[in-house]
Amino acid sequence: MKRKPEEVFTPRAFEVNPAMYMPRADLETAFVNALRGDKQIIVHGESGSGKSWLYKKVLADQDYDLLVADLANASRFGSVTKEFENVVARNEKAQKVSYVEAKEASVGAFGTGGKINHTASFQLDSKEPYERCLEFVRKRAGKRGAAIVLDNFERILDSTALIKEIADLITLTDNQDYAAYKVKLVIVGVPNDLRSYFSKVDQQNTVANRLTEIPEVARLEPRQVQEFAVKGLREEVGVLVSDEDLKLITDHIAWVTDGIPQQLHEYCYELALIAERNAGSLVASDCKAADAAWLKTALMSSYTAVEAHMNSKTTVAGRRNQTIYAIGVYKKQEFKYDDIEAIVRKEFSESTNDKSLNVVQLLASLAETDPPLIVRTPRGDAYRLVNPKYRMCIRSMLQKDATGNRVEKVEIASLA
């Protein structure tokens, strides 16, 4: 094998893995255009969709220096300003501020000896933490571009005070003293339309006018998943696999991971480990073992949540299980009861023929049971999964039984 699996598949690597970065021309172009504009930038997309690698790749390509302020820390401290203090402390050398240094010096008239105390005073840096971040990244960048990234915006959604604090920072970007540093703000988070969150604390809607949002950083297309698998498994790790098996494997990977880059890394890592045990080779049937290993290592909490909502094996039709299976099959993020009922009738035609399914009630139950599997959308006319990982979990843990009329789950209790 050419490279170790852990060197190729790096789902939580802080730095971009250049060998496995999947180019996203449209998103990268939109980001570059936003950098050239006069507004601050919003990057959004599902957890694990590749937002961090995208902004790091584009900023590096555009020769930008950057500082990252983690809003998870701001949530923990109850202050964005406090996180800026941490950023400065992590990146800036210790400064002598507001203290008196006393040192003894040996002196004497005509060299006769004797000691006096010499005192030196240092002025306190009067800049507040945000401006100190601006100043630091601008000095470090020199004539290059500079950016401050506010990452993990979803961690402060329940705090009006923290959202208002960021709204004030955005407003300050037009202040002459702050604008002089020429540092771009990049706000990164999961929810779409992040500007709407600022409208709750900005009556004049002045903040939204200072922001531009690039298109959603979404899942990879099946073609990109295939390129990822070929690049990682065959070219980088050196796995031996036939073209026919590789096509079946990549189709399965695209299905169970939903094309989410982080999950692609995790799933392909499990496949690469299986290949190691198989003298460097893979066949399509190895996906079954990869499913179980991936469920255990990456999706165990999701597995437990989905399992808690399933029918027992003693139910006649297992209609609830069929409904959950159908939710996994459905490809869009939001769904209505008729979308799911259509899938149930198609996938389990024999057991649903001329039967009333009552999918409306089943979906309501999945949303009301604590903890819920799905939630209503803000409009109230559709549902979505509470966690995008639930869809991946459903696809890998649920399958039709031999009759094709019932749903059974992959048992991983023995692996836990």
C-alpha positions in Angstrom: 0.0 0.0 0.0 1.3 3.4 -0.9 0.2 5.6 2.0 -1.4 4.8 5.4 -5.2 5.2 5.5 -4.9 7.8 8.3 -2.6 9.9 6.1 -5.1 10.0 3.3 -8.5 10.2 5.0 -8.4 13.0 7.5 -12.0 14.0 8.4 -11.1 16.3 11.3 -7.8 17.7 10.1 -7.4 21.4 10.9 -5.3 22.0 7.8 -6.5 21.4 4.3 -5.4 18.0 3.0 -4.4 19.0 -0.6 -4.4 15.5 -1.9 -8.0 14.9 -1.0 -9.5 18.4 -1.4 -12.3 18.3 -3.9 -12.4 21.5 -6.0 -15.7 23.4 -6.0 -15.3 25.8 -8.9 -18.7 27.7 -8.4 -18.2 28.1 -4.7 -14.6 29.1 -5.0 -15.4 31.7 -7.7 -18.2 33.1 -5.6 -15.9 33.4 -2.6 -13.2 35.1 -4.6 -15.7 37.6 -6.0 -17.0 38.3 -2.5 -13.4 39.0 -1.3 -13.1 41.6 -4.0 -16.3 43.3 -2.9 -16.9 45.7 0.0 -19.2 43.5 2.1 -18.4 41.0 4.8 -18.8 37.3 3.8 -21.1 34.6 5.1 -20.2 30.9 4.4 -22.9 28.4 5.4 -23.6 24.7 5.0 -24.3 21.5 6.9 -21.9 20.2 9.5 -19.1 18.3 7.8 -19.9 19.8 4.3 -16.4 21.2 3.9 -16.9 24.9 4.9 -13.6 25.1 6.8 -11.5 23.6 4.0 -13.2 25.8 1.5 -12.5 29.1 3.2 -8.9 28.0 4.1 -8.2 26.9 0.5 -9.6 30.0 -1.1 -7.9 32.4 1.3 -4.6 30.6 0.9 -4.9 30.7 -2.9 -5.7 34.4 -2.7 -2.6 35.0 -0.5 -4.6 36.0 2.6 -3.4 35.8 6.1 -6.2 34.9 8.6 -7.1 34.6 12.2 -9.8 32.3 13.4 -12.1 33.2 16.3 -14.1 30.2 17.5 -17.6 31.2 18.5 -17.9 28.0 20.5 -15.4 29.7 22.9 -17.5 32.9 22.8 -20.5 30.9 23.8 -18.5 29.4 26.6 -17.2 32.7 27.8 -20.5 34.6 27.2 -18.5 37.2 25.1 -17.1 37.5 21.6 -14.7 40.1 22.9 -13.2 37.5 25.3 -12.5 35.2 22.5 -10.7 38.0 20.7 -8.5 38.4 23.8 -7.7 34.7 23.5 -6.9 35.0 19.8 -4.5 37.8 20.5 -2.9 35.9 23.4 -2.4 32.8 21.2 -0.9 34.7 18.3 0.9 37.7 19.8 4.1 37.7 21.7 3.9 38.8 25.3 4.0 42.6 25.6 5.3 44.7 28.4 2.2 46.6 29.5 1.5 48.9 32.4 4.2 47.7 34.7 7.4 49.0 36.3 10.6 47.2 35.7 13.2 47.7 38.4 16.7 46.6 37.9 19.8 47.0 39.9 22.8 48.5 38.2 26.3 48.6 39.7 27.7 52.1 39.3 30.1 54.3 41.2 31.7 57.7 41.0 35.0 57.1 39.3 34.3 53.3 39.6 34.1 53.3 43.4 31.1 51.0 43.4 27.7 51.4 44.8 24.2 50.3 43.7 21.1 52.3 42.6 17.7 51.2 41.3 16.9 52.1 37.6 13.2 52.3 36.7 11.6 51.9 33.3 7.9 52.4 32.6 5.9 51.0 29.7 2.6 52.3 28.4 -0.6 50.3 28.3 -1.9 49.4 24.8 -5.2 51.2 24.7 -6.7 49.3 21.8 -9.6 47.0 22.6 -9.4 43.3 21.7 -11.1 43.4 18.4 -9.0 46.2 17.1 -5.9 44.5 18.4 -6.9 41.4 16.3 -7.2 43.7 13.3 -3.9 45.3 14.0 -2.1 42.0 14.5 -3.4 40.3 11.4 -2.7 43.4 9.3 0.9 43.7 10.5 1.5 40.0 9.9 -0.1 40.1 6.5 1.9 43.1 5.4 0.7 44.0 1.9 -1.2 40.8 1.5 -4.9 40.3 2.1 -6.1 39.7 5.6 -9.2 38.2 7.2 -10.7 37.3 10.5 -12.9 34.2 10.5 -15.8 33.9 13.0 -16.3 30.2 12.9 -19.1 28.0 14.4 -21.9 30.6 14.3 -24.5 28.0 15.1 -23.0 27.8 18.6 -24.5 31.2 19.5 -27.9 31.0 17.9 -29.6 31.0 21.3 -27.8 34.1 22.5 -29.3 37.4 21.4 -26.5 39.2 23.2 -23.7 37.4 21.3 -25.5 37.9 18.0 -25.8 41.6 18.8 -22.1 41.8 19.7 -21.2 40.4 16.2 -23.8 42.8 14.6 -21.9 45.7 16.3 -18.6 44.3 14.9 -20.0 44.2 11.4 -21.3 47.8 11.8 -17.8 48.8 12.9 -16.3 47.6 9.6 -17.4 51.0 8.1 -15.9 53.0 11.0 -12.9 54.9 9.7 -10.6 53.7 12.4 -11.5 50.0 11.9 -11.8 50.1 8.2 -8.3 51.4 7.9 -6.9 48.0 8.7 -8.6 46.6 5.5 -9.4 43.2 7.1 -12.3 41.1 5.8 -14.7 39.4 8.2 -15.8 35.9 7.2 -18.7 34.5 9.2 -19.1 30.7 9.0 -22.0 28.5 10.3 -24.5 25.8 9.6 -27.9 27.7 9.2 -28.9 29.1 5.8 -29.8 32.8 5.6 -27.6 33.8 8.5 -28.5 37.5 7.8 -32.0 36.8 9.2 -30.6 36.2 12.7 -29.1 39.7 12.7 -32.5 41.2 11.8 -33.7 40.2 15.3 -31.2 42.6 16.9 -31.0 45.2 14.1 -34.2 47.2 13.8 -32.8 49.3 10.9 -31.6 46.3 9.0 -28.2 48.0 8.5 -26.2 44.8 9.2 -27.7 42.7 6.5 -26.8 45.4 4.0 -23.1 44.9 4.9 -23.1 41.2 4.3 -22.9 39.0 1.2 -23.7 35.2 1.4 -22.0 32.8 -1.0 -24.1 29.8 -2.1 -24.5 26.9 0.3 -21.6 24.6 0.8 -23.6 21.4 0.1 -23.0 17.7 -0.4 -20.8 16.5 -3.2 -22.3 15.2 -6.4 -22.1 11.4 -7.2 -19.4 12.2 -9.8 -17.3 13.9 -7.2 -17.8 11.1 -4.7 -16.5 8.7 -7.3 -13.5 10.9 -8.0 -12.8 11.1 -4.2 -13.0 7.3 -3.8 -10.7 6.6 -6.8 -8.2 9.3 -5.7 -8.1 8.2 -2.1 -8.5 4.4 -2.2 -6.9 3.4 -5.5 -4.3 6.2 -6.1 -3.3 7.4 -2.6 -3.7 4.2 -0.5 -3.1 1.8 -3.4 -6.1 -0.4 -2.8 -6.5 -3.2 -5.4 -10.1 -3.1 -6.7 -11.7 -3.9 -10.0 -13.5 -1.2 -12.0 -16.8 -3.1 -11.6 -16.4 -3.4 -7.8 -15.2 0.2 -7.5 -18.3 1.4 -9.2 -20.5 -0.6 -6.9 -18.5 0.6 -3.9 -18.6 4.3 -4.9 -22.4 4.1 -5.6 -22.9 2.7 -2.1 -20.6 5.4 -0.5 -22.5 8.2 -2.2 -25.8 6.7 -0.9 -24.9 6.1 2.7 -22.8 9.2 3.3 -25.1 11.5 1.4 -22.1 13.0 -0.2 -21.0 14.8 3.0 -17.2 15.2 2.8 -16.4 14.5 6.4 -18.5 11.3 6.3 -16.7 10.4 3.0 -13.4 10.6 4.8 -14.7 8.5 7.7 -16.3 5.8 5.6 -13.4 5.5 3.2 -11.0 5.2 6.1 -13.0 2.1 7.3 -12.8 0.7 3.8 -9.1 1.3 3.7 -8.6 -0.6 7.0 -10.6 -3.5 5.6 -8.3 -3.5 2.6 -5.3 -3.7 4.8 -6.7 -6.8 6.4 -7.5 -8.2 2.9 -3.9 -8.0 1.7 -4.6 -4.6 0.1 -7.7 -5.5 -1.9 -11.4 -4.7 -1.8 -14.6 -6.1 -3.3 -18.1 -4.7 -3.2 -19.3 -7.0 -0.5 -16.8 -5.4 1.9 -19.2 -2.5 2.2 -21.3 -4.5 4.6 -18.4 -4.7 7.1 -17.6 -1.0 6.4 -21.2 -0.1 7.2 -21.0 -1.8 10.6 -17.6 -0.3 11.5 -18.7 3.2 10.3 -21.9 3.0 12.3 -19.9 2.1 15.4 -17.1 4.7 15.1 -18.9 7.7 13.5 -22.7 7.3 14.0 -23.2 5.3 17.2 -25.3 8.1 18.9 -27.3 8.5 15.7 -27.8 4.7 15.6 -29.1 4.7 19.1 -31.5 7.6 18.4 -33.0 6.0 15.3 -33.2 2.6 17.0 -35.3 4.1 19.8 -38.0 5.1 17.3 -38.3 1.8 15.6 -41.1 -0.8 16.0 -40.3 -4.0 17.8 -39.9 -7.1 15.7 -43.3 -8.4 16.8 -45.4 -5.8 14.9 -47.2 -7.3 11.9 -46.3 -4.7 9.2 -43.7 -2.7 10.9 -45.2 0.5 9.4 -43.2 2.8 11.6 -40.0 1.1 10.4 -41.1 1.4 6.8 -41.7 5.1 7.3 -38.3 5.7 8.8 -36.7 3.7 6.0 -38.6 6.0 3.5 -37.4 9.1 5.2 -33.8 7.8 4.6 -34.6 7.1 0.9 -36.0 10.6 0.4 -33.2 12.8 -1.1 -34.4 16.4 -0.2 -33.9 18.0 3.2 -37.6 18.8 3.7 -40.5 16.4 3.2 -44.2 16.2 3.5 -46.4 13.2 4.5 -47.4 12.5 0.9 -43.7 12.4 -0.2 -43.0 9.7 2.4 -46.2 7.8 1.8 -45.4 7.6 -1.9 -42.0 6.0 -1.1 -43.5 3.6 1.4 -46.1 2.4 -1.1 -43.4 2.0 -3.8 -40.8 0.2 -1.7 -43.3 -2.0 0.1 -46.0 -2.4 -2.5 -47.2 -5.9 -1.4 -47.7 -5.0 2.3 -49.3 -1.6 1.6 -51.7 -2.5 -1.3 -55.2 -1.3 -0.5 -54.1 -0.4 3.0 -54.5 2.8 5.0 -51.0 3.8 6.1 -51.7 6.8 8.4 -48.3 8.3 7.6 -49.5 11.7 8.9 -49.8 10.3 12.4 -46.6 8.4 12.2 -44.6 11.5 11.2 -46.3 13.5 14.0 -45.2 10.7 16.5 -41.6 10.8 15.2 -41.6 14.5 15.9 -43.3 14.4 19.3 -41.4 11.5 20.9 -38.6 12.7 23.2 -36.0 13.0 21.8 -37.6 13.7 18.4 -36.3 12.1 15.1 -37.8 14.9 12.9 -39.0 18.4 13.5 -41.5 20.6 11.7 -40.1 23.3 9.5 -40.7 27.0 10.4 -43.6 27.2 8.0 -45.2 24.2 9.7 -46.2 22.4 6.5 -43.2 20.0 6.2 -40.6 18.1 8.3 -36.9 17.7 8.3 -34.5 15.4 10.3 -33.3 16.8 13.6 -29.7 15.9 12.6 -28.5 15.3 9.0 -26.5 12.4 10.3 -29.8 10.5 10.9 -30.3 10.2 7.2 -26.8 8.6 6.7 -27.5 6.4 9.7 -30.9 5.2 8.4 -29.4 4.4 5.0 -26.6 2.3 6.4 -28.4 0.6 9.3 -31.8 -0.2 7.7 -32.4 -2.6 4.9 -35.2 -4.7 3.5 -35.4 -8.3 4.7 -35.5 -11.3 2.3 -39.2 -10.9 1.6 -38.8 -7.2 0.7 -41.8 -6.3 2.8 -40.3 -5.6 6.1 -37.3 -3.5 7.4 -34.5 -5.0 9.4 -31.5 -3.2 11.0 -27.8 -3.9 10.9 -27.0 -5.2 14.4 -23.9 -3.6 15.9 -24.5 -4.1 19.6 -21.7 -6.7 19.6 -19.3 -4.1 18.2 -20.1 -1.4 20.7 
